[in-house]
Amino acid sequence: MSMCRTTAIIKCQQPKIIAEFSKDFGNYYFSLIPKYYYANRQKYNTHVTIVRGFEKPKIWKDFLDINGTTIDIFYSPIILYIEPYFFMNCWSKQIINIRRELGLSKYRFNKQQSYHISIGNTK
């Protein structure tokens, strides 16, 4: 499987931190979902969630300082579907570092060894 590389912009909206992709990136991958699924766009722009609202970082420090910075994301261009979501797996050392500095686990779900880029849904 070949990996692709792109960048995303960090957006800090305490208590959440996301890395948001360009609209063109999201539009392109959404267009690849077969039409017979009747997929809908996500409520928010295409992004990777770094810290979810219900996670409780042990330290918030000055993490608002990273707002607007660009990070590298490596991703699999294969769109996966687990009802009701379409997504692509992705990885980033910078996301791992942010989570660790906040006192959180490396990945949001310990059994899952990647993050994901949500593309659409069938809700």
Protein Blocks (a to p, Z undefined) as FASTA:
>chain_A
ZZdddddddddddfbdcddddfklmmmmmmmpcfklopacdfbdcdddfbdfkbccfblk
jmllmgoiacdddddfbdcdddfbdcdddddfklmmmmmmnopafbfblklgcdcddfbd
cZZ
